[in-house]
Amino acid sequence: MESQEEVEISEEDVTELMGIFTKVPSILLKSMIKRNYNVVNSFSSHIEDYRTNLSDIEMLKIEKVMDMPVPELQKILYNCYLTTNNKTLKILADSNSGPFIEKNLKELEKVLFDRV
């Protein structure tokens, strides 16, 4: 099995992981960010179900993305916004969204990897 260091991450991998947030309408996302809302908690059962369909490589990619510093993730999200013009990606790329992303990635780690 490959290690996390051997797995290559693309912009698509990052946006796929952040997909839970991009499904939320922009106006709602702004409100969630402002309140630092725990989105992952609301979807934990869906995430757990989704996890059962993931390959080992996909899990390694997710883990690698989750280990990235939030500002680095936000740069990737901004680049993806430039390509897709998806407003939620632009909102997530804003530095004010950093604490929201960090909180939800930590929660996602708990759900996907049973870490506390």
ZIKA-V314820 format. One line per field, one symbol per residue. psi: psi as a letter, one per 30 degrees, with the letter a starting at -180 (. if undefined). burial: b if it has 9 or more other ideal C-beta (glycine too) atoms within 8 Angstrom, else e. A space follows every 50 residues. Layout:
BEGIN
psi=???
burial=???
END
This chain:
BEGIN
psi=klleffkkkleeeeeeegeeeffkkeeeeeeeeefhkieeefgeeeeeee efgkleeeeeeeeeeffkkeeeeeeeeeeeeeefgjeeeeeffkfffeee eeeeeeeeeeeeghk.
burial=eeeeeebebebebbbebbebbbebebeebbbbbeeeebbbeebbeebbee beeeeeeebbbbbbbbebebeebbbbbbbbbeeeebebbbbbbeeebbeb bbbbbebbbbbbeeee
END
